Amino acid sequence: MVETPCLVLPATEVPEDPGWLAAQPRPVVAVGEGPAPGADVVVATFEEARALAANIRQNPRAALVLVQVLRAVEALPPAAGLAVESLGYATLQGGEEFARWLAARGAPPALVRGEGPAVLARREGDRIRAWLNRPERRNALSVEMRDALVELLEVVCADPEATLELAAVGPCFSVGGELAEFGLFGDTARAHWVRSVHYPSRLLLQCGERVVCRLHGACLGSGMELPAFAGRVVAHPKTFFQLPELRLGLIPGAGGCVSLTRRIGRQRTAWLALSMRRINARTALAWGLVDELSEALPEAPVDR
């Protein structure tokens, strides 16, 4: 055992009893080649474990909430899993680690508005094609874009014959949450309420099997969490994926604790969040995060 904010053990020494893992008050990292279902994350070498431990040491409370949420989500229906994720996220929004990141950012939070629709949509019969439309902000998920996505997905959910193809304008699909808006709402209970009743992930649970996402460039944070709900995900070979939330003292909060675990499992989701490392499109394909690679870039809308 290595004395760090996480428990590091050889994979062969990790108990298989799920009750043991649930009782652990810190992340459990297994080292070795074999399966270790009683661990939060498995790495091949102790060097990799030390790198994870260094990240955990920077924001140990966020790391603990992350693995606790993932442990719970694995055994819950998806909708209940979203509630647990949001509660964990709200807890951290009121915490010291997130406050430290906000202080380091310096600038006060502010709503970000752009010109024209935040999401463009065209309908041809039962087929709806839509594009995230804030390329100047690298399609960061702002309040404005969130509301536009909710409106779009409500249409899809209301029409069982409708299908949706979602792509993005500009150099990448999305760099995740709009950081300029983080900390805008100090009432963390209200923030949880919004995520519970007015958020794209809730609607994607209802209609995701009729959604295709076409990804390119950077897919960070919510830019990978939301597409993972889709029935089919197609990515350009140069697409890359990353979960950077731990650096902010947070966890994935756009539904990723549910959508990613459903596609790639609890341990790989934990590794992505704790390591904050990028994976490329071929790794994403091998893991099941995406379903197909295509050299064709998403077709841009005729007019913006």
LINURTA-V659581 format. One record per residue. NEAR is the number of other ideal C-beta (glycine too) atoms within 10 Angstrom. Layout:
BEGIN
near->[NEAR | NEAR]
END
This chain:
BEGIN
near->[8 | 13 | 8 | 18 | 17 | 25 | 19 | 20 | 20 | 13 | 18 | 11 | 12 | 24 | 15 | 11 | 11 | 13 | 8 | 12 | 18 | 12 | 8 | 18 | 7 | 16 | 25 | 22 | 30 | 24 | 23 | 18 | 9 | 10 | 13 | 24 | 14 | 20 | 27 | 29 | 25 | 23 | 22 | 11 | 10 | 15 | 9 | 17 | 21 | 15 | 15 | 24 | 22 | 11 | 20 | 23 | 12 | 14 | 27 | 18 | 16 | 27 | 27 | 21 | 22 | 29 | 26 | 19 | 26 | 28 | 18 | 18 | 24 | 17 | 10 | 14 | 11 | 18 | 13 | 13 | 23 | 25 | 18 | 18 | 29 | 24 | 17 | 25 | 25 | 20 | 18 | 25 | 23 | 13 | 17 | 10 | 20 | 23 | 14 | 14 | 17 | 17 | 9 | 8 | 14 | 6 | 8 | 9 | 16 | 11 | 11 | 18 | 10 | 14 | 9 | 9 | 15 | 23 | 23 | 21 | 17 | 13 | 13 | 7 | 8 | 11 | 12 | 20 | 19 | 24 | 24 | 25 | 22 | 26 | 16 | 11 | 20 | 20 | 28 | 22 | 25 | 21 | 16 | 19 | 25 | 23 | 14 | 21 | 22 | 16 | 13 | 19 | 26 | 14 | 16 | 22 | 16 | 10 | 14 | 9 | 9 | 17 | 17 | 23 | 20 | 27 | 21 | 27 | 19 | 18 | 12 | 21 | 30 | 29 | 22 | 26 | 24 | 25 | 19 | 17 | 18 | 16 | 18 | 14 | 13 | 10 | 12 | 17 | 10 | 11 | 18 | 19 | 13 | 14 | 23 | 15 | 9 | 12 | 20 | 24 | 27 | 21 | 21 | 31 | 19 | 15 | 22 | 23 | 12 | 20 | 24 | 18 | 27 | 25 | 29 | 23 | 21 | 21 | 32 | 23 | 26 | 26 | 26 | 33 | 31 | 29 | 28 | 28 | 29 | 25 | 15 | 16 | 25 | 21 | 28 | 19 | 12 | 12 | 25 | 19 | 28 | 20 | 28 | 19 | 27 | 23 | 14 | 23 | 23 | 26 | 26 | 28 | 27 | 30 | 25 | 26 | 30 | 31 | 28 | 27 | 21 | 17 | 22 | 19 | 15 | 19 | 20 | 19 | 30 | 28 | 22 | 25 | 27 | 26 | 18 | 15 | 15 | 15 | 21 | 13 | 21 | 13 | 14 | 24 | 17 | 11 | 16 | 14 | 25 | 28 | 16 | 11 | 15 | 15 | 7 | 9 | 12 | 20 | 11 | 14 | 15 | 7 | 7 | 12]
END
